[in-house]
């Protein structure tokens, strides 16, 4: 009996190994009927008096579903009787339930248990006995309708007419044979609805839609198959995630891959290419532009609203006269509709002349009355920032002869220094000083009145062509007072850089 248990142990170890190897595989065919011819070894209980030998069996199984079926079996063997030279016969038939825990693409492990009859024929005596049988095995696929079956069973019954004593005996059947598989579904390894023999893409991911040849469909050509694609209408060229959902890194509504401006600021209105729209051309995009109707050319702040440094109601950038005194009526170009006396003198005589300018004798210190007169000049010159001006200082014949030119130079320097400090918008590079001394009197120094005329400072235009062009341009703007530009931030300083820097979301510049 110990040898029999050893053989049984080896049997179940073999079956356990097969079951472990078959476990991690994919779903396969669901055959409804098996028919097997199983030759194999029959190992008898020592109490039976038979010598172990070969036998052959027939098995037929029908399945009600994927995991449960009913099997009928018949096994016959012709062993030798140990105590005699004659042969005997052992026959077993029965029926029971067969269970398949899983069906894979290449194997079907199973368990079996049932009832039947066992008959032992010793020549001089024989008898049939009710039997209980159970076992396990594995069916290895060899084709669409063919397999090889490995099976181990234990048949247990109570013998009463054997040469040995009456007792419960166990007969072990180990067999392997050919199995025909009938009435099964065509094999579809990837479960896409197309049988393997017609499937040109047998490893389709589960859930993907396929065509008649099993090839996965990708209607929007984003690399994620229909059925798995959660956005099946992604625009061509868009980048998507593993679920086929378009990626939009800057959240502007245009997917990456199509978006030519991938770092657009949140809130910016974009075009079909994902680049910011700037309807008024002020370099601040629609959506974050708080003044979306800025006139073309106006200088704006970060919010897109035009600046007006001189507060005249005309935006910087389109203000031809950007330094107009506050409150002065201006035309559409931001230029005063009427000129100040100093400006009239400048445009008519190409210079502004201040005679009898107040200085202490032999000094370059400006007295308050002189500063007041210079303020009129400064207010005029800031309106004409492109002019180049010579500051020519003159004295009468009162100072000593050797001191007249140095004194005139010092007075011209004091005048220019005062103007540049008081009016910082003036460009120092456009001015230079000439001290004439008493070399160019207007009238003879023969009286106090004449000497007062000769003590003067003249602001002479040196680029007269520029003055003429500016005059023509301003005259063309007319003398009608213009309404303020909408959205102006009056009194705000204009930035040094033009308008606004290029922002994320700006279309790339074309190649030159």
C-alpha positions as CSV (number, residue, x, y, z in Angstrom):
1,X,0.0,0.0,0.0
2,X,3.0,2.4,0.7
3,X,4.1,2.1,-3.0
4,X,0.5,3.0,-4.1
5,X,0.5,6.1,-2.0
6,X,3.9,7.1,-3.4
7,X,2.6,6.7,-6.9
8,X,-0.5,8.7,-6.0
9,X,1.7,11.5,-4.5
10,X,3.7,11.7,-7.7
11,X,0.5,11.9,-9.7
12,X,-0.9,14.8,-7.7
13,X,2.5,16.7,-7.8
14,X,2.5,16.4,-11.6
15,X,-1.0,17.7,-11.8
16,X,-0.3,20.6,-9.4
17,X,2.7,21.5,-11.6
18,X,0.5,21.6,-14.7
19,X,-2.1,23.7,-13.0
20,X,0.5,26.3,-11.8
21,X,2.0,26.6,-15.3
22,X,-1.4,27.1,-16.9
23,X,-2.7,29.8,-14.5
24,X,-1.5,33.2,-15.8
25,X,-2.8,33.2,-19.4
26,X,-5.5,34.8,-21.5
27,X,-9.1,33.7,-22.2
28,X,-9.5,31.3,-25.1
29,X,-12.1,29.0,-26.7
30,X,-15.2,27.8,-24.9
31,X,-15.6,24.2,-26.3
32,X,-18.9,22.6,-25.4
33,X,-17.9,18.9,-25.9
34,X,-14.8,16.8,-25.4
35,X,-14.2,13.3,-26.6
36,X,-11.0,11.5,-25.5
37,X,-9.2,8.3,-26.1
38,X,-6.8,7.9,-23.1
39,X,-4.3,5.0,-22.9
40,X,-2.3,4.9,-19.7
41,X,-1.2,3.0,-16.7
42,X,-3.4,1.3,-14.1
43,X,-1.9,0.9,-10.6
44,X,-3.8,-1.5,-8.4
45,X,-4.1,-1.8,-4.7
46,X,-2.1,-4.7,-3.4
47,X,-5.2,-6.2,-1.8
48,X,-6.7,-6.6,-5.3
49,X,-4.1,-9.2,-6.4
50,X,-3.5,-7.6,-9.8
51,X,-0.2,-6.6,-11.3
52,X,0.0,-3.0,-12.5
53,X,-0.3,-2.8,-16.3
54,X,-1.7,-0.7,-19.2
55,X,-5.3,0.2,-19.9
56,X,-7.3,2.3,-22.2
57,X,-10.2,4.6,-21.6
58,X,-12.8,6.6,-23.4
59,X,-14.1,9.8,-22.0
60,X,-16.9,12.2,-23.2
61,X,-17.7,15.5,-21.6
62,X,-20.4,18.1,-22.3
63,X,-20.3,21.6,-20.8
64,X,-23.3,23.6,-19.7
65,X,-21.1,26.7,-19.4
66,X,-17.5,27.8,-19.4
67,X,-16.7,26.2,-16.1
68,X,-19.1,23.3,-15.4
69,X,-19.8,20.1,-17.3
70,X,-20.8,16.4,-17.1
71,X,-18.4,13.7,-18.1
72,X,-19.0,9.9,-18.7
73,X,-16.1,7.5,-18.8
74,X,-15.1,3.9,-19.5
75,X,-11.8,2.3,-18.7
76,X,-10.7,-1.3,-19.3
77,X,-7.5,-3.2,-18.5
78,X,-6.3,-6.8,-18.6
79,X,-3.8,-7.3,-15.8
80,X,-2.1,-10.5,-14.7
81,X,-3.2,-12.1,-11.4
82,X,-0.3,-12.2,-9.0
83,X,-1.0,-15.7,-7.6
84,X,-1.7,-17.3,-10.9
85,X,-0.3,-17.4,-14.4
86,X,-3.7,-16.5,-15.9
87,X,-4.9,-13.1,-16.7
88,X,-7.7,-11.1,-15.3
89,X,-9.7,-8.1,-16.2
90,X,-10.6,-4.8,-14.6
91,X,-13.4,-2.6,-16.0
92,X,-14.6,0.8,-14.7
93,X,-17.3,3.1,-15.9
94,X,-19.1,6.0,-14.4
95,X,-20.2,9.6,-14.7
96,X,-19.7,12.8,-12.7
97,X,-19.1,16.5,-12.8
98,X,-16.0,18.2,-14.4
99,X,-15.0,21.7,-13.4
100,X,-12.6,24.0,-15.3
101,X,-11.5,26.8,-13.1
102,X,-9.9,28.7,-16.0
103,X,-9.5,28.3,-19.7
104,X,-6.4,29.8,-21.2
105,X,-5.1,30.3,-24.7
106,X,-3.2,27.0,-24.6
107,X,-4.5,24.9,-21.6
108,X,-7.5,23.9,-19.7
109,X,-6.9,22.6,-16.1
110,X,-9.8,20.7,-14.6
111,X,-11.1,18.8,-11.5
112,X,-13.4,15.8,-11.6
113,X,-15.6,13.8,-9.2
114,X,-18.3,11.2,-9.7
115,X,-19.9,7.8,-9.1
116,X,-19.7,4.6,-11.1
117,X,-19.0,0.9,-11.0
118,X,-15.8,-1.2,-10.9
119,X,-15.7,-4.8,-11.9
120,X,-12.7,-7.1,-11.1
121,X,-12.6,-10.5,-13.0
122,X,-10.2,-13.1,-11.6
123,X,-11.3,-16.0,-13.9
124,X,-12.7,-18.0,-11.0
125,X,-14.6,-15.1,-9.5
126,X,-15.8,-11.7,-10.4
127,X,-18.0,-9.0,-9.1
128,X,-19.2,-5.5,-9.7
129,X,-19.0,-2.9,-7.0
130,X,-20.2,0.7,-6.7
131,X,-17.3,3.1,-6.9
132,X,-16.4,6.6,-6.1
133,X,-13.9,8.3,-8.4
134,X,-12.2,11.7,-8.4
135,X,-9.2,13.2,-10.1
136,X,-7.6,16.2,-11.8
137,X,-5.9,16.9,-15.1
138,X,-5.0,19.3,-17.8
139,X,-5.9,19.6,-21.5
140,X,-3.2,21.1,-23.6
141,X,-4.3,22.6,-26.9
142,X,-2.7,21.3,-30.1
143,X,-4.9,23.2,-32.5
144,X,-8.3,24.7,-33.0
145,X,-10.2,21.4,-32.5
146,X,-7.5,19.1,-31.0
147,X,-5.8,18.7,-27.7
148,X,-3.7,16.3,-25.6
149,X,-5.1,15.3,-22.2
150,X,-3.1,14.4,-19.1
151,X,-5.3,12.8,-16.4
152,X,-5.0,11.2,-12.9
153,X,-7.9,9.5,-11.1
154,X,-8.5,7.5,-8.0
155,X,-11.2,4.8,-8.1
156,X,-12.3,3.6,-4.7
157,X,-14.6,0.7,-3.9
158,X,-15.2,-2.1,-1.4
159,X,-14.1,-5.5,-2.8
160,X,-15.8,-8.7,-1.4
161,X,-14.8,-11.5,-3.8
162,X,-11.2,-10.9,-4.6
163,X,-8.4,-13.4,-3.7
164,X,-7.3,-11.0,-1.0
165,X,-9.3,-9.9,2.0
166,X,-12.4,-7.9,1.8
167,X,-11.5,-4.3,2.3
168,X,-11.7,-0.9,0.6
169,X,-9.3,-0.6,-2.3
170,X,-7.9,2.2,-4.5
171,X,-7.1,1.9,-8.1
172,X,-5.0,4.7,-9.6
173,X,-5.5,5.5,-13.3
174,X,-2.9,7.7,-15.0
175,X,-3.5,8.4,-18.6
176,X,-2.7,10.7,-21.5
177,X,-4.4,10.8,-24.8
178,X,-5.9,12.6,-27.8
179,X,-9.0,14.8,-27.3
180,X,-11.3,16.1,-29.9
181,X,-12.9,19.5,-29.1
182,X,-16.4,20.1,-30.5
183,X,-19.0,22.7,-30.6
184,X,-16.7,25.5,-29.4
185,X,-16.5,29.1,-30.3
186,X,-13.7,30.0,-32.8
187,X,-10.6,30.9,-30.9
188,X,-10.3,34.6,-30.2
189,X,-7.3,35.2,-28.1
190,X,-7.6,38.9,-27.7
191,X,-11.5,38.8,-27.3
192,X,-12.0,41.3,-30.1
193,X,-14.8,39.4,-31.8
194,X,-12.6,38.3,-34.7
195,X,-11.4,34.6,-34.6
196,X,-7.6,34.2,-34.4
197,X,-7.5,32.5,-37.9
198,X,-8.9,35.7,-39.4
199,X,-7.4,38.2,-37.0
200,X,-4.5,40.2,-38.5
201,X,-3.9,41.9,-35.2
202,X,-4.2,39.1,-32.6
203,X,-3.0,41.1,-29.6
204,X,-5.5,43.9,-29.7
205,X,-6.0,45.6,-26.2
206,X,-9.2,44.5,-24.5
207,X,-12.0,47.0,-25.3
208,X,-10.6,48.4,-28.5
209,X,-12.9,48.5,-31.6
210,X,-11.6,46.6,-34.6
211,X,-12.5,46.1,-38.3
212,X,-13.5,42.9,-40.0
213,X,-9.9,41.7,-39.9
214,X,-9.3,42.4,-36.3
215,X,-7.2,45.5,-36.9
216,X,-7.9,48.2,-34.2
217,X,-9.6,51.4,-35.4
218,X,-8.3,54.8,-34.7
219,X,-10.7,57.2,-36.3
220,X,-9.0,60.4,-35.1
221,X,-5.5,59.0,-35.7
222,X,-4.3,60.0,-32.2
223,X,-2.6,56.7,-31.4
224,X,-5.4,55.6,-29.0
225,X,-7.8,53.0,-30.4
226,X,-11.5,53.6,-30.7
227,X,-13.3,52.0,-27.7
228,X,-10.4,53.0,-25.4
229,X,-10.3,56.6,-26.7
230,X,-12.3,58.9,-24.3
231,X,-12.1,61.7,-26.9
232,X,-12.7,60.0,-30.2
233,X,-12.8,63.2,-32.2
234,X,-9.4,64.7,-31.3
235,X,-8.2,67.1,-34.0
236,X,-5.4,65.7,-36.2
237,X,-2.0,66.5,-34.8
238,X,-3.1,67.0,-31.2
239,X,-1.0,65.4,-28.4
240,X,-3.1,63.1,-26.2
241,X,-2.7,61.2,-23.0
242,X,-3.1,57.4,-22.5
243,X,-6.9,57.8,-22.6
244,X,-6.9,59.7,-25.9
245,X,-7.8,63.0,-24.1
246,X,-6.1,66.0,-25.7
247,X,-3.4,67.7,-23.7
248,X,-3.6,71.4,-23.3
249,X,-0.7,72.6,-21.1
250,X,-1.6,76.3,-21.2
251,X,-5.4,75.7,-20.9
252,X,-6.1,78.0,-23.9
253,X,-8.5,75.5,-25.5
254,X,-6.0,74.6,-28.3
255,X,-4.4,71.1,-27.8
256,X,-0.6,70.7,-27.6
257,X,0.7,69.6,-31.0
258,X,-1.6,72.1,-32.7
259,X,-0.8,75.0,-30.4
260,X,2.0,77.1,-31.9
261,X,2.1,79.3,-28.8
262,X,2.3,76.8,-26.0
263,X,2.8,79.2,-23.1
264,X,-0.2,81.5,-23.5
265,X,-1.1,83.5,-20.4
266,X,-4.3,82.4,-18.7
267,X,-7.3,84.4,-19.9
268,X,-5.9,85.4,-23.3
269,X,-8.2,85.0,-26.3
270,X,-6.4,82.8,-28.9
271,X,-6.9,81.9,-32.5
272,X,-7.1,78.4,-34.0
273,X,-3.4,78.0,-33.7
274,X,-3.4,78.8,-30.0
275,X,-1.7,82.3,-30.4
276,X,-3.0,85.4,-28.7
277,X,-5.4,87.7,-30.5
278,X,-4.6,91.4,-30.4
279,X,-7.5,93.2,-32.1
280,X,-6.3,96.7,-31.4
281,X,-2.6,96.0,-32.1
282,X,-1.4,97.3,-28.8
283,X,0.6,94.2,-27.9
284,X,-1.8,93.3,-25.1
285,X,-3.9,90.3,-26.0
286,X,-7.7,90.3,-26.1
287,X,-9.1,88.8,-22.9
288,X,-6.6,90.5,-20.6
289,X,-6.8,93.9,-22.5
290,X,-8.9,96.2,-20.3
291,X,-9.0,98.8,-23.1
292,X,-9.6,96.7,-26.2
293,X,-10.3,99.6,-28.6
294,X,-7.0,101.5,-28.1
295,X,-6.1,103.6,-31.2
296,X,-3.3,102.2,-33.3
297,X,0.1,103.4,-32.3
298,X,-0.8,104.4,-28.7
299,X,1.5,103.5,-25.9
300,X,-0.3,101.4,-23.3
301,X,0.3,99.9,-19.9
302,X,0.3,96.2,-18.9
303,X,-3.5,96.2,-18.9
304,X,-3.7,97.5,-22.5
305,X,-4.9,101.0,-21.5
306,X,-3.3,104.0,-23.3
307,X,-0.9,106.3,-21.3
308,X,-1.1,110.1,-21.4
309,X,2.0,111.6,-19.8
310,X,1.1,115.3,-20.4
311,X,-2.6,114.8,-19.6
312,X,-3.8,116.5,-22.7
313,X,-6.3,113.7,-23.6
314,X,-4.2,112.3,-26.5
315,X,-2.4,109.0,-25.9
316,X,1.3,108.8,-25.9
317,X,2.6,107.3,-29.1
318,X,0.1,109.2,-31.2
319,X,0.7,112.5,-29.4
320,X,2.8,114.6,-31.8
321,X,3.3,117.2,-29.0
322,X,3.9,115.0,-26.0
323,X,4.8,117.7,-23.5
324,X,1.8,120.0,-23.8
325,X,1.2,122.0,-20.6
326,X,-1.8,120.6,-18.6
327,X,-5.1,122.2,-19.6
328,X,-4.0,123.4,-23.0
329,X,-6.6,122.7,-25.7
330,X,-5.1,120.4,-28.3
331,X,-6.0,119.0,-31.7
332,X,-6.2,115.3,-32.7
333,X,-2.4,115.1,-32.8
334,X,-2.1,116.4,-29.2
335,X,-0.6,119.7,-30.3
336,X,-1.9,123.1,-28.9
337,X,-4.5,124.7,-31.2
338,X,-2.8,128.1,-30.5
339,X,0.9,128.7,-29.9
340,X,2.4,130.5,-26.9
341,X,4.2,133.8,-27.6
342,X,7.6,132.0,-27.2
343,X,6.5,129.3,-29.7
344,X,5.3,131.9,-32.2
345,X,8.7,133.6,-32.0
346,X,10.4,130.3,-32.4
347,X,8.5,129.3,-35.6
348,X,8.6,132.8,-37.1
349,X,12.1,133.9,-36.3
350,X,13.7,130.5,-35.9
351,X,14.9,131.6,-32.5
352,X,13.7,132.9,-29.1
353,X,15.5,136.0,-27.9
354,X,15.5,137.2,-24.2
355,X,17.0,140.7,-23.9
356,X,18.0,142.3,-20.6
357,X,18.0,139.0,-18.8
358,X,18.4,139.6,-15.0
359,X,21.9,138.8,-13.7
360,X,23.8,140.6,-10.9
361,X,26.7,142.7,-12.4
362,X,29.6,140.6,-13.4
363,X,27.8,137.4,-12.2
364,X,26.2,134.3,-13.8
365,X,23.6,133.8,-11.0
366,X,20.1,133.8,-12.2
367,X,17.7,136.2,-10.4
368,X,14.0,135.2,-9.9
369,X,12.8,137.5,-12.8
370,X,15.2,135.8,-15.1
371,X,14.0,132.3,-14.1
372,X,10.4,133.3,-14.7
373,X,11.3,134.4,-18.3
374,X,13.3,131.2,-18.8
375,X,10.3,129.1,-17.8
376,X,8.4,130.5,-20.8
377,X,11.3,129.4,-23.0
378,X,11.4,125.9,-21.4
379,X,7.7,125.4,-21.8
380,X,8.1,126.2,-25.5
381,X,11.2,124.1,-26.2
382,X,9.7,120.9,-24.6
383,X,7.0,121.1,-27.3
384,X,9.7,120.7,-30.0
385,X,11.9,117.9,-28.7
386,X,13.6,117.2,-32.1
387,X,15.2,120.7,-32.5
388,X,18.9,121.3,-32.0
389,X,19.4,124.6,-30.2
390,X,22.4,126.9,-29.7
391,X,22.2,128.8,-26.5
392,X,24.1,132.0,-27.4
393,X,24.9,134.4,-24.5
394,X,25.8,138.1,-25.1
395,X,27.0,140.9,-22.7
396,X,27.3,144.6,-23.2
397,X,30.5,146.6,-22.9
398,X,30.2,147.0,-19.1
399,X,32.5,144.2,-17.9
400,X,36.2,144.4,-18.4
401,X,37.2,143.5,-21.9
402,X,39.0,140.3,-21.0
403,X,36.1,139.1,-18.9
404,X,33.3,139.6,-21.4
405,X,33.5,136.3,-23.3
406,X,34.1,134.1,-20.2
407,X,31.2,135.9,-18.4
408,X,28.9,135.3,-21.4
409,X,29.9,131.6,-21.4
410,X,29.2,131.3,-17.7
411,X,25.8,132.9,-18.1
412,X,24.9,130.6,-21.1
413,X,25.9,127.6,-19.0
414,X,23.8,128.8,-16.0
415,X,20.8,129.3,-18.4
416,X,21.1,125.8,-19.9
417,X,21.7,124.1,-16.6
418,X,18.5,125.7,-15.2
419,X,16.4,124.6,-18.2
420,X,17.7,121.0,-18.1
421,X,17.0,120.7,-14.4
422,X,13.6,122.3,-14.5
423,X,12.5,120.5,-17.7
424,X,14.1,117.0,-17.6
425,X,12.3,115.9,-20.8
426,X,14.8,118.2,-22.7
427,X,17.6,116.3,-24.3
428,X,21.0,117.8,-23.2
429,X,22.6,116.4,-26.4
430,X,20.4,118.8,-28.5
431,X,21.9,121.9,-26.8
432,X,25.2,123.6,-26.8
433,X,26.5,127.0,-25.5
434,X,28.3,129.8,-27.2
435,X,29.6,132.8,-25.3
436,X,29.8,135.7,-27.7
437,X,30.8,138.4,-25.2
438,X,30.2,141.8,-26.7
439,X,31.2,140.8,-30.2
440,X,27.7,140.8,-31.7
441,X,25.7,143.7,-30.3
442,X,22.2,144.3,-31.6
443,X,22.6,148.0,-31.2
444,X,25.6,150.3,-30.3
445,X,26.4,150.3,-26.6
446,X,25.7,154.1,-26.4
447,X,22.9,154.1,-23.9
448,X,21.4,152.2,-21.0
449,X,18.5,151.1,-23.1
450,X,20.8,149.8,-25.8
451,X,23.0,148.0,-23.4
452,X,19.9,146.3,-22.0
453,X,19.1,145.0,-25.4
454,X,22.6,143.7,-26.0
455,X,22.6,141.8,-22.6
456,X,20.7,138.9,-24.0
457,X,20.4,135.1,-24.5
458,X,19.3,133.7,-27.9
459,X,18.0,130.2,-28.4
460,X,18.7,129.7,-32.1
461,X,17.4,126.7,-34.1
462,X,20.3,125.0,-35.9
463,X,18.3,122.3,-37.8
464,X,15.9,124.6,-39.5
465,X,14.7,121.9,-41.9
466,X,13.5,119.8,-39.0
467,X,11.6,122.8,-37.6
468,X,10.0,123.4,-41.0
469,X,8.9,119.7,-41.2
470,X,7.4,119.8,-37.7
471,X,5.5,123.0,-38.5
472,X,4.0,121.5,-41.6
473,X,3.0,118.3,-39.8
474,X,1.3,120.2,-36.9
475,X,-0.5,122.6,-39.2
476,X,-2.0,119.6,-41.1
477,X,-3.6,118.5,-37.8
478,X,-5.8,121.6,-37.8
479,X,-7.0,123.8,-35.0
480,X,-10.1,121.8,-33.9
481,X,-10.0,120.7,-30.3
482,X,-10.1,116.9,-30.1
483,X,-12.0,114.7,-27.6
484,X,-9.9,112.6,-25.2
485,X,-8.8,109.1,-26.2
486,X,-11.0,106.5,-24.5
487,X,-9.5,104.6,-21.6
488,X,-6.6,107.1,-21.0
489,X,-4.6,107.0,-17.8
490,X,-3.9,110.7,-17.7
491,X,-0.6,111.8,-16.2
492,X,0.9,108.3,-16.3
493,X,4.4,108.1,-17.6
494,X,5.0,106.3,-20.8
495,X,7.5,103.4,-20.7
496,X,10.9,103.8,-22.2
497,X,10.5,100.6,-24.3
498,X,8.0,100.7,-27.2
499,X,4.5,99.7,-26.1
500,X,4.7,96.3,-24.4
501,X,7.2,93.4,-24.6
502,X,6.3,90.2,-26.5
503,X,4.1,88.1,-24.2
504,X,3.9,84.3,-24.0
505,X,1.4,83.3,-26.7
506,X,2.8,85.5,-29.3
507,X,3.0,83.8,-32.8
508,X,6.5,82.9,-33.8
509,X,8.2,85.4,-36.2
510,X,8.4,84.2,-39.8
511,X,11.8,83.2,-41.1
512,X,13.6,85.8,-43.2
